[in-house]
Amino acid sequence: MKKKGTELKDLTVAELSDKLKEERSSLTKLRFAHTVSPIESPVQLRTKRKEVARILTELRKRELVNTTKK
């Protein structure tokens, strides 16, 4: 788990935004696929949701750091 956090810290804000778009679209596709016919591993939904949350957390943390520096 710690590895994922360090990977996100190395990315720029633009890269994080792109990654967020990709993760959200793949989560949406997974949700639709799960609705139509149940996917084999529903844990995939949980992990995608958590990945989106990690990215959003990192973006928010950087936003707060930038506002406190000003």
C-alpha positions, 0 to 999 in steps of 0.5 A: 500500500505504501508504494502507491502513495509514493508513486503519486507524490512523484507525479506532477499536478497535470499528470495527477489530473490525467491519471484521475480522468483515466481512473474515473473512466475505468471505474465508470466502465467497471460499474456499467460492466458490473450492472450488465453482468456481474464481474468476477471480482467485485473487489476491483470496484473497491480498489478503483474507488480507493485509487481515485480517492488517493489521487484526489487526496494528493491533489487536495494536499498539494492545493493546501500546501500551495495556499499556505505558502502564499 
